[in-house]
């Protein structure tokens, strides 16, 4: 049985993970870490920092907290040779380098989205990319999400760009020549692939990839209506990761 610590355990994502992972027979959530005590502990203990767990046997730390906290988590995991699974997005280059460094000491899995349907939709989008003339991505999230565009949309865009390059396709060129409002056509994620970000209360995590060609269109959409949609993907990563030094980027690498 793997012993799991959740950093950001008082947040909405942390609470969903504590509930979902804690109900699995082969996983045990031992501690929830947060500056404030979580509303529900789900049988785990509570600590304000990872340093309070120095004497406790831990197999995997799961971190869905703020980017600045991930650096501290990565350092702790590297020092104690504890595996790390993180879904925190919006990392700076310096914060990302901390994860790279940690992966030279222990196993690290980082992904922009742990919903299995979202990961599969990225794969489907890459499969479709060479066969259509144009593509645009619309990502929709709750209004408390601090970063835009989402990590999932950036991962999807990169997969589309690489698939088109492998197929020998030229970069996309936006046919719009006049912008009445600057930015109306979205952000260019590279090679002309556009991303449009929506932030509204009531949403959780949603993405639609729109493809167009002469006489037809294809829409690939994924919706997370509840944060429990991430639990199975996080569990997959927790089971797969170990303290053997290795960096795994994206949940797709763990799917058969």
Order of alpha helices (4+ residues) and beta strands (2+ residues): beta-alpha-beta-beta-beta-alpha-beta-alpha-beta-alpha-beta-alpha-beta-beta-beta-beta-alpha-beta
